C-alpha cells in the first residue's frame, strides 16, 4: 500500500474519531447543563447525538478507511483479515490521539478548562461486565452487517450504540480510544484514569468474544 493511501485512511480515522468524541463530550456537557441535575434527562440527548454522529461519520468515511474509530474494531479486522495487519498500529495511535483532540475541542466550544482529568468513578463487576457485553455486541453487529447487508452498517452501529447506552450499566463506552479520551474530561461523560484501565481490558475481551460469536454464526466458506 502506498504511503499516500495510508495517509488518507489515517486522516479519515482521525476526523471520524475526533467528531465522535466531540459529540460524546459535547452532548454530555450540553445535556447536563439543560437537565438541571437529572441524569436521565441528560442521557437521552447524549445517546441521540452519539448514534447520529456514528451514522453520519461511518457513512461518509467508511469507503475511505472502513470507519473503525475504535481500536477494538481495528484489532478484530486485523485478526479477521479485513485489513492489512501492518495498518493496525497506525490506526490505533491515530484513533487515540484524535479522540483526545475531540474532547479538548468540546471543552473549547463550551468555554471550559481545556486540560482536565476526570474524577468520575466507574467501577465494579456490573460496569466491567457491561463493557464486555457492549463491545461484544458491537463487534457482532459490525461483522454480521458485513456478511448480511453492508449498506446498513452505519444505521446498525448507530442504533446499536444508542440502545446500548441505555441497556448497559456502563452506558456502553465499547471503545478503548473513547475510554482513554474520556479520562481527559471531568464532565458528564468522564471516567477516572484507574477505572479506564479495567474498561479497556473488558472491551478487548468483549471484542474477542464478539469476533468468535460472529465467526460461529457466519462461518466463512472455505
C-alpha positions in Angstrom: 0.0 0.0 0.0 1.3 3.5 -0.9 2.0 6.0 1.9 -0.5 8.4 0.3 -3.3 5.9 0.6 -2.4 5.1 4.2 -2.3 8.8 5.0 -5.8 9.2 3.6 -7.1 6.3 5.7 -5.5 7.7 8.8 -6.9 11.2 8.1 -10.4 9.6 7.8 -9.9 7.8 11.1 -8.7 10.9 12.8 -11.6 13.0 11.5 -14.2 10.4 12.4 -12.9 9.7 15.9 -12.4 13.4 16.7 -16.0 14.2 15.8 -17.2 11.1 17.7 -15.5 12.3 20.9 -16.6 15.9 20.4 -20.1 14.6 20.1 -19.7 12.4 23.2 -18.2 15.1 25.4 -20.1 18.0 24.0 -23.6 16.3 24.2 -22.7 15.3 27.8 -21.9 18.8 28.7 -25.0 20.3 27.0 -27.3 17.6 28.3 -26.1 18.0 31.9 -26.4 21.8 31.6 -30.0 21.6 30.4 -31.1 18.7 32.6 -30.9 20.5 36.0 -29.2 17.6 37.7 -31.5 14.9 36.3 -29.2 12.2 34.8 -31.9 10.5 32.8 -32.7 13.8 31.0 -29.1 14.3 30.2 -28.6 10.8 28.9 -31.3 10.9 26.3 -29.8 13.7 24.1 -26.4 12.3 24.8 -27.4 8.9 23.3 -29.2 10.5 20.3 -26.1 12.7 19.5 -23.8 9.7 19.6 -26.0 7.5 17.5 -26.4 10.3 14.9 -22.7 11.1 14.6 -21.8 7.5 14.2 -24.3 7.1 11.4 -23.0 10.2 9.6 -19.3 9.5 10.0 -19.5 5.8 9.2 -21.5 6.6 6.0 -19.0 9.3 4.9 -15.7 7.7 5.9 -16.4 4.0 5.7 -15.4 3.9 2.0 -12.1 5.5 2.8 -10.8 3.8 5.9 -13.5 1.4 7.0 -14.6 3.9 9.7 -13.3 1.9 12.6 -12.9 4.8 15.1 -12.2 2.1 17.6 -9.0 0.1 18.5 -11.1 -3.0 19.3 -12.7 -2.9 15.9 -9.3 -2.5 14.3 -7.9 -5.4 16.2 -10.7 -7.7 15.1 -10.5 -6.5 11.5 -6.8 -7.3 11.5 -7.4 -10.7 13.1 -10.2 -11.4 10.6 -8.2 -10.5 7.5 -10.4 -7.5 6.8 -7.4 -5.2 6.7 -3.6 -5.4 6.4 -2.1 -6.1 9.8 0.6 -3.5 9.4 -2.0 -0.8 9.2 -3.4 -1.7 12.7 -0.8 0.1 14.9 -1.1 3.5 12.9 -4.9 3.2 13.0 -4.9 2.7 16.8 -2.4 5.5 17.5 -4.5 7.9 15.3 -7.8 6.9 17.0 -6.4 7.6 20.5 -4.8 10.9 19.6 -7.8 12.1 17.6 -10.2 11.1 20.4 -8.3 13.3 22.9 -8.4 16.2 20.4 -12.1 15.8 20.1 -12.6 16.0 23.8 -10.4 19.1 24.0 -12.4 20.7 21.2 -15.6 20.1 23.2 -14.1 21.9 26.2 -13.1 24.8 24.0 -16.6 25.1 22.4 -18.2 25.2 25.9 -15.6 27.6 27.3 -14.3 25.1 29.9 -10.7 24.5 31.0 -9.1 22.8 28.1 -6.9 20.4 30.2 -8.9 18.3 32.6 -8.6 14.8 34.2 -11.7 13.1 35.3 -12.5 12.2 38.9 -15.7 10.3 38.0 -15.8 6.7 39.4 -17.0 4.0 37.1 -16.0 0.6 38.5 -17.3 -2.7 39.7 -18.4 -6.1 38.2 -21.5 -4.6 36.8 -19.7 -1.9 34.9 -16.9 -4.3 33.7 -19.4 -7.0 32.5 -21.4 -4.3 30.8 -18.3 -3.3 28.8 -17.7 -6.9 27.8 -21.3 -7.2 26.6 -21.4 -3.8 24.9 -18.2 -4.4 23.0 -19.1 -8.0 22.1 -22.4 -6.8 20.7 -20.8 -4.0 18.7 -18.3 -6.4 17.0 -21.1 -8.9 16.4 -23.2 -6.2 14.7 -20.4 -4.9 12.5 -19.2 -8.4 11.4 -22.8 -9.5 10.9 -23.5 -6.4 8.9 -20.6 -7.1 6.7 -21.9 -10.6 6.0 -25.6 -9.7 5.5 -26.1 -6.1 4.4 -23.1 -3.8 4.4 -25.1 -0.8 3.3 -26.9 -0.8 6.6 -23.8 -0.9 8.8 -23.9 2.9 9.6 -27.5 2.7 10.8 -27.0 -0.6 12.6 -23.9 0.7 14.5 -25.6 4.0 15.4 -28.7 2.3 16.6 -26.9 -0.4 18.5 -24.7 2.1 20.4 -27.7 4.4 21.1 -29.5 1.4 22.5 -26.6 0.0 24.5 -26.1 3.4 26.2 -29.4 2.6 27.9 -29.3 -1.1 28.4 -25.8 -1.4 29.9 -24.7 -0.3 33.4 -21.6 1.4 32.0 -23.5 3.4 29.3 -21.6 1.5 26.6 -18.2 3.0 26.1 -17.3 -0.1 24.0 -14.2 1.6 22.6 -10.7 1.9 24.1 -10.0 5.1 22.2 -13.2 6.6 23.6 -12.4 5.4 27.1 -8.9 6.9 27.0 -10.2 10.2 25.7 -12.9 10.4 28.3 -10.2 10.3 31.0 -9.4 13.9 29.9 -12.8 15.4 30.6 -14.1 16.0 34.2 -17.7 16.3 32.9 -20.8 14.1 32.5 -19.0 11.7 30.2 -15.7 11.3 32.1 -14.0 8.3 33.7 -11.1 8.5 36.2 -7.8 7.1 34.9 -7.6 3.9 37.1 -11.1 2.9 36.2 -10.4 3.3 32.5 -7.7 0.6 32.6 -10.3 -2.1 33.6 -12.7 -0.7 31.0 -10.2 -1.1 28.2 -9.3 -4.7 29.3 -13.0 -5.6 29.4 -13.5 -4.0 25.9 -10.8 -6.1 24.3 -12.2 -9.3 26.0 -15.6 -8.4 24.7 -14.3 -7.7 21.2 -12.7 -11.2 21.1 -16.0 -12.7 22.3 -18.0 -10.9 19.7 -15.5 -11.9 17.0 -15.8 -15.6 17.9 -19.5 -15.4 18.1 -19.8 -13.8 14.7 -17.5 -16.5 13.2 -19.8 -19.2 14.7 -22.9 -17.6 13.3 -21.5 -16.6 9.9 -18.6 -19.1 9.1 -16.7 -18.2 6.1 -16.9 -20.7 3.2 -13.6 -22.4 2.6 
